[in-house]
Amino acid sequence: MSAIKNSLSKYLLSKQMVTKQKISQQKISKDMFSIILVEPEHASNVGAVARVMANFHFQKLFLINPKCDYLGKDAILRAKRDALNILKNAKKISFKNLSKFDYLIGTSAVVGTDYNITRVPVFPDELSTFVSGKNIALIFGREGIGLRNTEIELCNLLVHIPTDGKYKAMNLSHAVAIILYELSKEESKKELQKVYPLPLKNEMNALTKLISRAIKKNIPPTADKQKTQEKVWKKLLGRSKITKRELFALCGFFRAVGKKKEEVVKKS
C-alpha cells in the first residue's frame, strides 16, 4: 500500500507541476537537461546517443553503471566530430546521485493500466509542458529490459513513445533522438522564422488585391467564375505558410498578369 501511495503522490505532484508550469510558462533551456543512460551495454549506442545530443545541442551526458567501454573505438566511431566532446565529458554516476536533480523523467516502451500508476505515461510531444525545475534528468533504460519498476518509481514522470504493438522497443539512440527533437522543435521553429519571416497582414492583403485584380481582368464574369477563383485563392493562402520572399514573388507575378491583360486590350 505504501508503494502505491508513493506512486500516486508523485503522479499527482507531476500534474500539479504541469498546471503551475502552464501558468508560469517557464522558458525551456537545453542547459536544464541531462541525458542519463542506465547500464548501457553497447559502446556504439552510447556514441550514437552522443551524436544525437550534438545534433540537438544537448551537452550533459551521464552513465549509470555502464557495461561497455563508452570511450572505446566503437563509441568514438559512432559519435564523430562535435559529439566527441560530449562523449569525453560524460560522467559515471549512481542512482543515489539522482537526488541532486529537481525533476526526473523516465522513459519506457512498456506502459501499464489505470491500476499501474507508476507506468501512466505522457507522450513525447507533451513533454515540454511538463518541464519543471532548472536541473532535469531524462533517464533512458537498458537496451534489453529498459527501466525496472523500482527505478521508474523514482521518477516524477514517465514518457512513452508509441510504436507498433508487435515490436515496441526502439533502438536507444533513436528513442533519445525523438525525445530531444520534441524538446527542441519549438525553439527551432522560432529560429527558422527569423531566417524565413512570415508576411504581415497588410502584405497579405496587398497580395489578395493583386490576385483579385488579375482574376477580374482574365476570367470572364460568368456563372460566378470570378468569385470561385477568389475563394480558391483565399483558402490556398490561408492554409499556406508562405515567407515574405515568396509573397513578394507572387505579388510580382500577379501584378504582371494584370498588366499583360491591359497591354493586350490596348493593342487590340
C-alpha positions in Angstrom: 0.0 0.0 0.0 2.8 2.4 0.8 4.4 1.9 -2.6 1.0 2.7 -4.3 0.6 5.8 -2.1 4.1 7.0 -3.0 3.4 6.4 -6.7 0.1 8.2 -6.5 1.5 11.2 -4.7 4.3 11.5 -7.3 1.8 11.3 -10.1 -0.4 13.9 -8.6 2.6 16.1 -7.8 3.6 15.9 -11.5 0.1 17.0 -12.5 0.2 20.0 -10.1 3.6 21.0 -11.6 2.1 20.9 -15.1 -0.6 23.3 -14.1 1.9 25.6 -12.4 4.2 25.3 -15.4 1.4 26.3 -17.9 0.6 29.3 -15.8 4.2 30.5 -15.4 5.2 29.5 -18.9 8.8 28.8 -17.9 11.2 29.1 -20.8 12.9 25.8 -21.7 16.7 25.9 -21.9 18.7 22.9 -23.1 21.2 23.5 -20.3 18.4 22.4 -17.9 18.6 18.8 -19.2 20.9 15.9 -18.5 20.7 12.7 -20.5 21.2 9.6 -18.3 21.8 6.2 -19.7 21.2 3.3 -17.3 23.7 0.4 -17.7 24.3 0.8 -21.5 25.6 -2.5 -23.0 26.9 -1.4 -26.4 29.5 1.3 -26.8 28.2 2.1 -30.3 24.8 3.0 -28.9 26.5 5.4 -26.4 28.4 7.0 -29.3 25.2 7.3 -31.3 23.4 9.0 -28.4 26.3 11.5 -28.1 25.9 12.3 -31.8 22.2 12.8 -31.4 22.8 15.1 -28.5 25.2 17.1 -30.6 22.5 17.3 -33.4 20.1 19.0 -31.0 22.7 20.8 -28.9 22.3 18.9 -25.6 25.6 18.7 -23.8 25.3 16.8 -20.5 25.6 13.0 -20.6 25.7 10.7 -17.5 26.1 7.0 -17.4 24.9 4.7 -14.5 27.0 1.6 -14.2 28.0 1.3 -17.9 28.5 -2.2 -19.1 30.7 -1.2 -22.1 33.8 0.8 -22.9 32.0 4.1 -23.7 35.3 5.8 -24.6 36.4 3.0 -26.8 36.8 2.8 -30.6 33.2 1.7 -31.3 31.7 4.7 -29.4 34.1 7.2 -30.9 33.4 5.9 -34.5 29.6 6.5 -33.9 30.0 9.8 -32.1 32.3 11.7 -34.6 33.1 15.4 -34.7 31.3 17.7 -32.2 29.9 14.7 -30.3 33.3 13.6 -29.2 33.4 16.3 -26.5 30.1 15.1 -25.2 31.4 11.6 -25.0 34.7 12.5 -23.4 32.9 14.7 -20.8 30.4 12.0 -19.9 30.3 11.2 -16.2 29.6 8.0 -14.4 27.1 8.3 -11.5 24.9 6.1 -9.4 21.1 6.0 -8.7 21.9 7.8 -5.4 23.1 10.9 -7.4 19.6 11.3 -8.9 18.5 13.0 -5.8 20.5 16.1 -7.0 18.1 16.6 -9.8 15.0 18.8 -9.5 12.8 16.6 -11.8 13.3 13.0 -13.1 11.7 11.9 -16.4 11.9 8.2 -17.1 11.3 6.5 -20.4 9.7 3.2 -21.2 8.4 1.1 -24.1 6.0 -0.6 -21.7 3.0 1.1 -20.2 0.5 -0.1 -17.6 -3.2 0.0 -16.9 -5.0 2.5 -14.8 -4.1 0.4 -11.8 -0.4 0.6 -12.5 0.0 4.2 -11.6 3.8 4.0 -11.9 3.5 3.4 -15.6 0.9 6.0 -16.5 2.7 7.8 -19.4 2.7 11.1 -21.3 3.7 11.3 -25.0 6.9 13.0 -26.3 5.0 15.9 -27.9 3.5 16.7 -24.5 6.8 16.7 -22.7 7.7 20.4 -22.9 4.5 21.3 -20.9 5.7 19.1 -18.0 9.1 20.6 -17.5 9.7 21.9 -14.0 12.9 23.0 -12.3 16.3 24.0 -13.5 18.1 20.6 -13.3 16.1 17.9 -15.2 17.2 14.3 -15.8 16.0 12.4 -18.9 16.6 8.7 -18.0 16.8 6.0 -20.6 16.8 2.3 -19.6 18.9 -0.7 -20.6 18.9 -1.8 -24.2 17.5 -5.2 -23.2 15.0 -4.7 -20.4 14.6 -0.9 -20.0 14.0 0.6 -16.6 12.8 -1.6 -13.8 9.6 -0.7 -11.8 11.6 0.3 -8.8 13.6 2.7 -11.0 10.5 4.2 -12.6 9.1 4.8 -9.2 12.0 7.2 -8.6 10.8 9.4 -11.5 8.3 12.2 -11.4 7.1 11.4 -14.9 7.2 8.6 -17.5 7.4 9.2 -21.2 6.3 6.6 -23.8 7.0 6.6 -27.5 4.1 4.9 -29.2 5.3 2.1 -31.6 3.9 -1.0 -33.2 2.5 -3.4 -30.7 4.4 -6.3 -32.1 7.8 -4.7 -31.7 7.7 -2.0 -29.1 11.3 -1.4 -28.1 13.2 1.2 -30.1 17.0 1.5 -30.5 18.4 3.6 -27.7 19.8 6.4 -29.8 16.5 6.5 -31.9 14.5 6.9 -28.7 16.8 9.7 -27.5 16.5 11.4 -30.8 12.7 11.5 -30.7 12.6 12.9 -27.2 15.2 15.6 -27.9 13.5 16.6 -31.1 10.3 17.2 -29.3 12.0 19.3 -26.7 13.8 21.3 -29.4 11.2 21.8 -32.1 9.5 25.0 -30.7 12.9 26.7 -30.4 13.9 25.5 -33.9 10.6 26.9 -35.3 11.4 30.3 -33.8 14.9 30.3 -35.2 13.6 29.4 -38.7 11.1 32.2 -38.5 14.0 34.6 -38.0 15.6 33.4 -41.2 12.3 33.0 -43.1 10.0 35.6 -41.7 6.2 35.3 -42.4 4.4 38.2 -44.1 2.4 40.8 -42.2 -1.3 41.1 -42.5 -1.1 44.3 -44.7 1.3 42.5 -47.0 -1.1 39.5 -47.4 -3.9 42.0 -48.1 -1.9 43.6 -50.8 -1.3 40.2 -52.5 -5.0 39.4 -52.2 -5.9 42.6 -54.0 -3.4 41.9 -56.8 -4.9 38.4 -57.2 -8.4 39.8 -57.3 -7.5 42.3 -59.9 -5.8 39.7 -62.1 -8.8 37.4 -61.8 -11.2 40.2 -62.9 -9.1 41.1 -65.9 -8.5 37.5 -67.1 -11.6 35.4 -66.0 -14.9 36.0 -67.8 -17.5 37.3 -65.3 -19.9 34.4 -66.0 -21.5 31.8 -63.7 -19.6 33.2 -60.6 -16.3 32.1 -62.1 -14.5 35.1 -60.7 -15.9 34.7 -57.2 -15.0 31.0 -57.2 -11.4 31.8 -58.2 -11.2 34.4 -55.5 -12.5 32.0 -52.9 -10.0 29.3 -54.0 -7.0 31.6 -53.8 -8.2 33.0 -50.4 -8.3 29.4 -49.0 -5.0 28.4 -50.5 -3.3 31.4 -49.0 -5.0 30.8 -45.7 -3.7 27.2 -45.5 -0.2 28.1 -46.7 2.7 29.5 -44.7 4.5 31.4 -47.3 7.5 33.5 -46.5 7.9 37.2 -47.2 10.2 36.5 -50.1 7.6 34.1 -51.6 4.8 36.7 -51.1 6.8 39.3 -52.9 7.4 36.9 -55.8 3.7 36.2 -56.0 2.9 39.9 -56.0 5.3 40.4 -58.9 3.7 37.6 -60.8 0.0 38.7 -60.3 1.0 42.3 -61.0 2.5 41.2 -64.3 -0.6 39.1 -65.2 -2.8 42.2 -64.6 -0.6 44.4 -66.8 -0.3 41.8 -69.5 -4.1 41.8 -70.0 -4.1 45.6 -70.1 -1.5 45.7 -72.8 -3.4 43.1 -74.9 -6.6 45.2 -74.6 -4.7 48.4 -75.7 -3.1 46.8 -78.7 -6.4 45.4 -79.9 
